[in-house]
Amino acid sequence: MAQCNGCLKDNILGFCTTCQRRLFNRSKVSPQLRFNWEEISKRIDGQPMGFSISGVQRKGFIGKPRGVELYPKMDLGEKSFFIIKPMLSNFNLPDQSPANEHVTMLMARQIFGIKTAECAFVRFANGSPAYITKRFDYNEKGEKLNQEDFASVLQASHKYYSKTYQDVGEWLSPINRIEFLRVLIFNFLTGNGDAHLKNISLLETAHGDMMLSPAYDLMNTKIHLPDNLLALNLFRELEQTSLPLGEKYIYSSDDFVNFGKRLNVRENIIYKIINLFEAKEQEAKDMIGKSFLSDYAKNLYKSNISENYARFRKK
């Protein structure tokens, strides 16, 4: 059965009309690109650094759709409205990383109501898989919006070790603290061990306010490498920093309740969020089953979800 390359809607070849509108301003773009990664690799943003998914993920830029095609950003003065990521160059199941990030982003938005960047699963001309995401730091007029990640906001000396999620949460407005709690629980349950300070940002609104940006770079890092369930400590006490890799940041729902209370989120709202996540385990697994992941990767991801939910429910 064919699924939409944007939202995974059944019986769709390519992109459904809703995804054409949300991603490409109603252009009928093909998920089969006419270029390969090598044509834009010289535009890679960043170099490998550290033992993390984000540190080794290559990123390139794609221009605004020209007719029905996406094309590489070639000129320095040209705006890049999309970011493209090829498959990982190493680690376990490297060819599954685009589908992994795609389905994880969709689960966040469609199942748990988390605001995310628009994204899609595509293939290069040679058939190699890729992940694309629409940049949210441009408004509808094509004007650049201010965006600042929390490594900068908190003046952190290291994106992993110098600050905690509590430091981030206390900086946010009350309404953003609720959204942040939901994102953290989602990252824990889906095994995203790379939600460090540079993967959490503030974005300028139309009124000039700086609010929590849509979530981005969501994926199950456990599929690809031995990783923690979260990238940072929840609490300022740095309670799990010295534990071995893979044993850090193993919390339960009670810890997230405590975290929400520390951020002055009302208790009834915290438990409403907890109950929503607990009720959606099977729905999350069903979406994984519809994704572009291989059968082996689907089973591995579902197994990770089961293990993480068991930890979450442990009292």
Backbone torsions as a table, in degrees:
resi	resn	phi	psi	omega
1	MET	NA	131.4	-179.7
2	ALA	-80.5	143.9	176.4
3	GLN	-123.1	149.1	175.5
4	CYS	-58.6	135.7	179.9
5	ASN	-72.9	-7.5	175.0
6	GLY	-98.9	-64.4	-171.4
7	CYS	-105.0	-2.2	-178.8
8	LEU	69.5	20.5	175.0
9	LYS	-61.9	139.7	-176.8
10	ASP	-67.7	153.9	172.2
11	ASN	60.3	38.1	178.1
12	ILE	-126.2	127.1	172.1
13	LEU	-97.7	122.7	-176.7
14	GLY	84.2	-131.2	-177.4
15	PHE	-113.3	136.0	175.1
16	CYS	-71.2	167.9	-177.0
17	THR	-62.9	-34.8	178.7
18	THR	-64.9	-43.1	179.1
19	CYS	-70.4	-33.9	174.2
20	GLN	-58.4	-40.3	179.8
21	ARG	-71.8	-46.8	-173.8
22	ARG	-72.8	-34.4	-177.5
23	LEU	-92.8	-41.4	-166.1
24	PHE	-125.6	19.6	178.9
25	ASN	53.9	43.6	175.4
26	ARG	75.8	3.6	174.9
27	SER	-71.3	143.5	179.5
28	LYS	-88.9	79.7	-176.6
29	VAL	-85.3	140.6	177.7
30	SER	-87.0	141.6	174.7
31	PRO	-75.5	-6.4	175.6
32	GLN	-95.7	105.1	-177.3
33	LEU	-74.2	159.3	-179.3
34	ARG	-104.6	16.9	178.4
35	PHE	-141.5	166.6	179.3
36	ASN	-113.4	167.0	-177.8
37	TRP	-57.9	-35.8	-176.7
38	GLU	-58.4	-26.9	-178.6
39	GLU	-71.9	-18.0	179.8
40	ILE	-124.1	3.2	-174.6
41	SER	-62.0	-25.4	179.2
42	LYS	-70.4	-9.5	178.1
43	ARG	-99.7	14.9	-179.1
44	ILE	-53.8	134.5	-179.7
45	ASP	-98.0	98.7	178.1
46	GLY	103.5	164.8	-179.5
47	GLN	-126.2	155.1	178.9
48	PRO	-55.9	133.1	177.6
49	MET	-157.9	120.2	176.3
50	GLY	86.0	166.3	-178.3
51	PHE	-92.7	75.0	-178.4
52	SER	-149.1	158.5	177.0
53	ILE	-64.5	-49.3	-176.3
54	SER	-63.5	-31.3	-178.9
55	GLY	-69.2	-20.0	-178.8
56	VAL	-117.0	-5.0	177.2
57	GLN	-72.1	126.0	176.5
58	ARG	-82.0	144.4	-179.9
59	LYS	-134.8	140.0	174.9
60	GLY	-131.5	-179.3	-177.1
61	PHE	-122.7	143.0	178.0
62	ILE	-121.7	139.6	179.9
63	GLY	-77.5	174.0	177.2
64	LYS	-63.4	144.8	-179.3
65	PRO	-52.4	131.4	176.1
66	ARG	-107.8	102.1	-172.3
67	GLY	69.9	-115.2	-179.1
68	VAL	-113.0	16.0	-176.7
69	GLU	-121.1	148.1	165.2
70	LEU	-92.4	151.9	-178.6
71	TYR	-145.7	154.6	-179.1
72	PRO	-64.6	146.4	172.4
73	LYS	-77.2	116.1	-173.7
74	MET	-108.5	-33.9	-174.6
75	ASP	-99.7	143.7	-178.4
76	LEU	-62.3	-31.7	-178.1
77	GLY	-86.6	-0.9	-176.5
78	GLU	-87.2	137.3	-179.7
79	LYS	-74.9	141.2	177.3
80	SER	-110.4	110.3	-176.1
81	PHE	-91.5	-8.8	179.6
82	PHE	-135.0	149.8	170.6
83	ILE	-110.1	137.6	179.4
84	ILE	-121.7	139.1	178.2
85	LYS	-124.9	122.8	172.1
86	PRO	-76.4	-179.8	178.0
87	MET	-68.6	159.2	178.4
88	LEU	-59.0	151.2	-179.7
89	SER	-89.2	-12.6	177.0
90	ASN	-155.1	-160.8	-174.7
91	PHE	73.1	178.3	-178.8
92	ASN	-73.0	140.3	177.3
93	LEU	47.1	53.8	-176.2
94	PRO	-60.8	-32.4	-178.0
95	ASP	-73.6	-7.2	-179.3
96	GLN	-94.9	-5.1	-175.1
97	SER	-63.0	-40.0	178.3
98	PRO	-62.5	-45.5	179.5
99	ALA	-67.6	-33.7	177.4
100	ASN	-61.3	-52.9	-179.0
101	GLU	-64.1	-39.4	-179.3
102	HIS	-60.1	-52.1	-176.4
103	VAL	-70.1	-32.7	178.7
104	THR	-66.3	-42.1	176.2
105	MET	-62.3	-40.3	179.8
106	LEU	-67.9	-40.1	177.0
107	MET	-58.8	-43.5	-178.7
108	ALA	-57.5	-46.8	-175.3
109	ARG	-79.3	-50.3	-170.2
110	GLN	-78.0	-33.6	-175.6
111	ILE	-97.7	-39.4	-173.2
112	PHE	-110.8	3.2	173.0
113	GLY	68.5	25.6	179.1
114	ILE	-87.8	133.6	178.9
115	LYS	-72.6	122.8	-177.0
116	THR	-129.8	164.4	171.0
117	ALA	-66.7	145.7	175.1
118	GLU	-67.8	142.6	-176.0
119	CYS	-151.6	169.0	179.5
120	ALA	-157.8	160.4	174.7
121	PHE	-104.6	126.9	-178.4
122	VAL	-135.4	177.9	175.4
123	ARG	-133.1	143.4	174.1
124	PHE	-70.9	172.7	-178.5
125	ALA	-58.4	-31.9	-179.3
126	ASN	-85.6	4.5	178.3
127	GLY	92.6	-7.7	179.9
128	SER	-67.4	137.1	-176.8
129	PRO	-73.7	153.8	178.4
130	ALA	-150.6	157.9	177.8
131	TYR	-116.5	131.7	175.2
132	ILE	-121.7	147.5	177.5
133	THR	-137.2	137.8	179.8
134	LYS	-79.4	128.9	-179.0
135	ARG	-67.6	134.5	179.7
136	PHE	-101.1	3.5	-179.8
137	ASP	-94.0	19.5	168.6
138	TYR	-122.6	140.5	175.3
139	ASN	-87.1	-177.6	-175.8
140	GLU	-63.7	-21.0	178.9
141	LYS	-89.2	1.3	-178.7
142	GLY	81.4	14.9	179.9
143	GLU	-88.6	138.4	-177.8
144	LYS	-73.1	131.6	176.1
145	LEU	-98.6	151.0	177.6
146	ASN	-72.5	133.6	176.0
147	GLN	-135.0	136.4	-178.7
148	GLU	-140.2	124.7	179.2
149	ASP	-82.1	166.2	-172.6
150	PHE	-78.6	-12.0	170.0
151	ALA	-64.5	-36.2	177.9
152	SER	-80.1	-44.7	-178.2
153	VAL	-57.5	-44.5	-177.1
154	LEU	-90.9	1.0	-177.9
155	GLN	51.4	48.1	-176.5
156	ALA	-78.0	141.9	178.6
157	SER	-80.6	-18.0	179.8
158	HIS	-150.5	139.2	-175.5
159	LYS	-71.0	-15.5	178.9
160	TYR	-107.4	-48.3	-160.0
161	TYR	-100.3	-16.0	-169.8
162	SER	-91.5	-17.8	-178.7
163	LYS	-136.4	172.1	-178.8
164	THR	-125.7	170.9	176.1
165	TYR	-65.6	-28.7	175.8
166	GLN	-63.3	-39.4	177.2
167	ASP	-60.6	-41.7	178.0
168	VAL	-65.3	-50.5	-175.1
169	GLY	-60.4	-38.8	-178.0
170	GLU	-69.7	-20.3	177.9
171	TRP	-78.2	-25.8	-171.9
172	LEU	-77.8	160.0	174.2
173	SER	-70.8	161.3	-178.6
174	PRO	-54.5	-43.5	-178.5
175	ILE	-69.7	-34.4	177.6
176	ASN	-71.8	-26.6	177.5
177	ARG	-64.8	-35.7	177.5
178	ILE	-65.0	-46.7	178.9
179	GLU	-63.2	-39.5	-179.6
180	PHE	-63.5	-40.3	177.2
181	LEU	-60.3	-42.7	179.5
182	ARG	-64.1	-41.8	179.1
183	VAL	-63.6	-41.1	-179.3
184	LEU	-64.9	-43.8	178.3
185	ILE	-62.6	-42.0	178.6
186	PHE	-60.7	-46.0	179.4
187	ASN	-59.8	-40.4	179.3
188	PHE	-63.6	-46.9	-175.8
189	LEU	-71.7	-28.5	179.7
190	THR	-96.8	2.7	174.8
191	GLY	71.8	37.5	177.9
192	ASN	-89.7	95.6	-177.7
193	GLY	-89.6	16.7	-176.8
194	ASP	-126.7	24.8	177.2
195	ALA	-85.0	68.3	-178.7
196	HIS	-85.8	-174.3	-171.7
197	LEU	-64.9	-27.5	178.9
198	LYS	-79.8	-12.5	177.7
199	ASN	-99.0	13.7	174.6
200	ILE	-128.6	124.3	-171.9
201	SER	-134.8	160.6	167.9
202	LEU	-103.7	145.6	-178.7
203	LEU	-131.3	138.1	178.8
204	GLU	-69.6	132.0	176.7
205	THR	-88.9	175.1	178.7
206	ALA	-62.0	-23.3	-179.6
207	HIS	-95.8	5.3	176.9
208	GLY	88.5	3.2	177.9
209	ASP	-81.5	153.8	176.1
210	MET	-103.8	111.1	-176.3
211	MET	-121.7	164.5	178.4
212	LEU	-57.6	128.2	-178.2
213	SER	-74.9	164.9	169.5
214	PRO	-55.0	147.6	179.4
215	ALA	-68.0	147.7	179.9
216	TYR	-149.4	167.1	179.8
217	ASP	56.6	38.8	176.8
218	LEU	-90.5	125.1	176.3
219	MET	-162.8	162.5	176.3
220	ASN	-86.3	96.3	-178.6
221	THR	-69.2	-21.2	-178.4
222	LYS	-64.2	-23.4	176.8
223	ILE	-65.1	-30.7	-169.7
224	HIS	-104.3	-23.1	-178.1
225	LEU	-160.8	158.4	174.7
226	PRO	-65.6	111.6	-170.9
227	ASP	-138.2	163.5	174.3
228	ASN	-79.1	165.4	177.9
229	LEU	-80.1	-19.3	172.4
230	LEU	-138.1	159.8	-178.1
231	ALA	-86.8	-25.9	-174.3
232	LEU	-131.8	165.0	169.6
233	ASN	-66.7	144.1	172.1
234	LEU	-67.2	-45.1	-168.1
235	PHE	-108.4	154.2	-175.7
236	ARG	-66.2	-17.0	179.4
237	GLU	-65.8	-8.1	-177.3
238	LEU	52.9	48.2	-167.7
239	GLU	-71.6	-17.1	-175.5
240	GLN	-125.8	14.4	-174.6
241	THR	-61.9	-36.8	-173.2
242	SER	-85.9	-3.4	-179.5
243	LEU	-71.4	155.9	179.4
244	PRO	-65.4	158.0	176.5
245	LEU	-56.5	135.6	-179.3
246	GLY	93.5	-18.0	178.3
247	GLU	-108.2	-6.3	-179.8
248	LYS	-77.6	151.8	167.6
249	TYR	59.5	38.9	174.5
250	ILE	-98.0	98.6	-175.6
251	TYR	-107.5	178.6	172.2
252	SER	-127.1	177.7	-179.6
253	SER	-60.1	-31.8	178.9
254	ASP	-60.4	-35.3	178.7
255	ASP	-67.1	-38.8	179.1
256	PHE	-71.6	-30.4	172.6
257	VAL	-63.2	-46.9	177.4
258	ASN	-58.8	-42.5	-179.9
259	PHE	-61.7	-46.4	179.2
260	GLY	-60.7	-40.3	179.2
261	LYS	-64.5	-39.1	178.4
262	ARG	-62.0	-28.5	179.0
263	LEU	-91.4	8.3	178.0
264	ASN	63.6	29.7	171.2
265	VAL	-79.0	135.2	-178.0
266	ARG	-59.8	140.5	-174.7
267	GLU	-59.8	-39.0	-179.5
268	ASN	-65.1	-32.7	177.3
269	ILE	-70.8	-41.4	179.1
270	ILE	-58.7	-48.2	-177.6
271	TYR	-70.2	-28.9	174.8
272	LYS	-64.3	-41.0	177.6
273	ILE	-66.1	-46.8	178.9
274	ILE	-57.3	-46.4	-178.2
275	ASN	-64.5	-36.7	178.0
276	LEU	-61.5	-47.7	-179.6
277	PHE	-63.5	-41.5	-178.9
278	GLU	-64.2	-27.8	-177.3
279	ALA	-84.4	-9.7	-169.6
280	LYS	-109.7	12.6	-177.4
281	GLU	-58.3	-50.4	-176.9
282	GLN	-66.8	-35.7	178.1
283	GLU	-62.8	-39.3	177.1
284	ALA	-63.4	-43.8	179.5
285	LYS	-64.8	-37.3	178.7
286	ASP	-63.1	-38.5	178.5
287	MET	-68.1	-38.4	175.6
288	ILE	-58.1	-39.7	179.7
289	GLY	-64.4	-23.8	179.5
290	LYS	-92.1	-4.9	-170.6
291	SER	-76.1	180.0	178.4
292	PHE	-88.9	8.3	174.8
293	LEU	-66.8	154.3	172.3
294	SER	-67.3	162.7	179.3
295	ASP	-59.8	-39.7	179.6
296	TYR	-63.9	-45.6	-179.4
297	ALA	-66.4	-35.8	176.5
298	LYS	-60.3	-47.6	-179.1
299	ASN	-64.5	-38.6	178.6
300	LEU	-64.7	-44.4	179.6
301	TYR	-63.1	-45.7	179.3
302	LYS	-61.3	-38.7	177.6
303	SER	-63.8	-41.6	176.4
304	ASN	-60.4	-43.0	179.4
305	ILE	-59.8	-45.5	179.8
306	SER	-59.9	-45.8	-180.0
307	GLU	-63.0	-42.0	-177.1
308	ASN	-70.5	-37.3	176.4
309	TYR	-65.7	-37.0	178.3
310	ALA	-62.4	-41.9	176.8
311	ARG	-64.7	-41.7	-177.7
312	PHE	-62.0	-37.9	-176.5
313	ARG	-85.4	-9.3	-176.7
314	LYS	-67.4	134.4	-179.9
315	LYS	-104.9	NA	NA
